[in-house]
Amino acid sequence: MSHTDFLIELGTEELPPKALKGLADAFVDIFTEQLASANLKHGEVHGYAAPRRLAIWIESLQQAQADETLERRGPAIQAAFDANGKPTKAAQGFAASCGVTVDQLEQLKTDKGSWLVFKGIKKGVTAEALLPDILATTVDKLPIPRRMRWGSSRVEFVRPVQWLVMLLGEKVVQCKLLGVSSGNTSRGHRFHAPAPVEISTPRQYADILEHQGKVIADFDRRRRIIAEQAQKVAENQNLRVVIEDDLLDEVTALNEWPVALLGRFEERFLEVPAEALISSMAEHQKYFYTTDGEGKIQPYFVFIANLESKDPAQVIAGNEKVIRPRLSDAAFFWETDKKTPLAERITRLDSVMFQKELGSIGDKCRRLQKSTAMIAELLGSDQTLAERAAQLAKADLVTDMVFEFTELQGIAGSYYAIHDGEHEEVAAAMKEQYLPAGAGDQLPVTATGTALALADRLDNLTGLFGIGQPPSGTKDPFALRRAALGVLRILVEKDLDLDLAVLLNIALQQHSFSEEQKQVTRQQVLDYLLDRFTAWYGDQRINNVIVQAVRFNNISTPVDFDRRVKAVAHFSQNEAAEALVAANKRVSNLLSKSAEDSISQQVDQSLFSENAEVALYAKIMEIRAVVEPLFVKGLYTEVLAELAGLRDTVDAFFDQVMVMADDMAVRNNRLALLAQLRALFLEVADISVL
């Protein structure tokens, strides 16, 4: 079977930069899946993505499907021929359906009789014939949330399509897709190489584009070049450039021929909070900011030009001119906002709607004042500071700075609180209330910030569940999933021994729901929060069965829940675990058949008649004395390690003792002994479900 390289390049207008990497990965994944479905084998796959193109180079693509051996069974011999040995209509019809005559059919003899059989070979379809449909299916399956049309065409894609390259070896694969016909001609850089660029073979695609078209098609290589260039131009001025991954991806998606340059702005702008400057540069202009050796922001920025200019100074001057108004706006907002203290802005929050049924932001802050103070009391921190932080928490939402730079909510409030002379912990809480903002993000540091962060999330969860608006499917406008995970992370990772049921009661006290509504909401939100643990532990590669084993105990204190899950996960690796899990399952079944709720755990030693039950009772008493203080300290890993020592004794008991004895007193006594055994494990989790 012969193989040859294949190339597909879909040329478009500039693709959405934030979506480019994901779109390119999907293009490769779906296309290779379609090749597998078509039974076309191939070698290594190379994906390319640049602002105006998605491309794939596939090494050694099979040029045709493998031939397939066919075998069809027809009518039985008795029905295929008449008494004179002539073919019947059944035989003739079968032969015709196979495209042959009756005498070309074979006979198959088995123990159950003989049949006419057709044996043939189905020729594999060529890759050249299959590839257009494979590409069309791939394009249809791309994850594009909103497709667009252009001109008078009914064709839809993420951006207008301008050209299509499809090469199988040196041969063009004929195809018409998204309004364009395939060829071997690509396009280079808009300014450096506007002329058509002919691609001779798939293997030379990237090299030809780079040297003739001034386009670096490989996304990852372009990304490395940008990072290296940015670091170099910064180091030339003894600066450090700060390169965040998301911004680097976006800048990579905006440039075909990147050239890093260093710009400067006036030092007077350094009086503005650094976050506002960074936002102006990164969010609006896609610039990388710089710092000195101590991490202090400097009046320089690195930007990436999408061309190699003969006069770089002019390009730098142009970018400096563009950023100046943005920084001037930030400086103006900073100076203007400082004239009005946060405390004087609080009344304006009554005119900002939070949610129709839950009231204004002002209403929310009044709820937070009470709940934050109560949570601070549980944490043993200053309730007065907590109440003040909650009172000011959302005041920066009505500042000019946050109106213009929404991503600075909380951060701006922290700076303004410091300027207003608020307590440093109150100022810190302004920013910390939004932490963690996402997976892996830092947690609040101060006790006041921790109390406010919990109160804010719990207010959202109880309020929206209480009015019947929990997340559904992909709809989660108030980011309740993230809020729930934030609550769990704060409690678990900060090792805060707080009960979710208690915290939810605090939050629900601030809402004007009926008592019945509060009870229903508390259980709904509690279940929702605990359900988030499934994804949490899934990321840690802990089986969900272990989580469900712990859920059995109705634990509502996340830090305790976490200790139990990790203890059971550790125990499951113990060589004694499998036998003890099986034993627990057996005990559970025996107790359930005997009305578990009515079985006493009171054991009468005088009813023992077997050495194995005497030994098990003694072992349970011995281990209980050891583990009870461990339970109190929450040392569940140590508890299960001790319980693992029961294995041999439990095995001997089941080997030598008939639990369901005819004598009811003996039977119930043995069940009571097993109930004691099971109770020891249930103090941690129901391991019988593992």
Secondary structure, DSSP 4 states (H G I P E B T S, - for coil): --EEEEEEEEEESPPPTTTHHHHHHHHHHHHHHHHHHTT---S-EEEEEETTEEEEEEEEEESBPPPEEEEEEEEEHHHHB-TTS-B-HHHHHHHHHHTS-GGG-EEEEETTEEEEEEEEEEPPPBHHHHHHHHHHHHHHHS--SS-B--TT----BSS-EEEEEEEETTEEPP-EETTEEEESEEE--TTT--SEEE---GGGHHHHHHHHH-----HHHHHHHHHHHHHHHHHTTT-EE---HHHHHHHHTT-SS-EEEEEE--GGGGGS-HHHHHHIIIIIH-PEEEE-TTS-EEEEEEEEESS--S-HHHHHHHHHHHHHHHHHHHHHHHHHHHTS-GGGGGGGGGGSEEETTTEEHHHHHHHHHHHHHHHHHHHT--HHHHHHHHHHTTGGGGSHHHHH-GGGTTHHHHHHHHHTT--HHHHHHHHHTT---STTPPPP-SHHHHHHHHHHHHHHHHHHHHTT---BTTB-TT-HHHHHHHHHHHHHHTT----HHHHHHHHHHTS---HHHHHHHHHHHHHHHHHHHHHHHHHTT--HHHHHHHHTTT---HHHHHHHHHHHHHHTTSTTHHHHHHHHHHHHHHHHHT-GGG------GGG--SHHHHHHHHHHHHHHHHHHHHHHHT-HHHHHHHHGGGHHHHHHHHHH--SS-SSHHHHHHHHHHHHHHHHHHHTT--GGG-
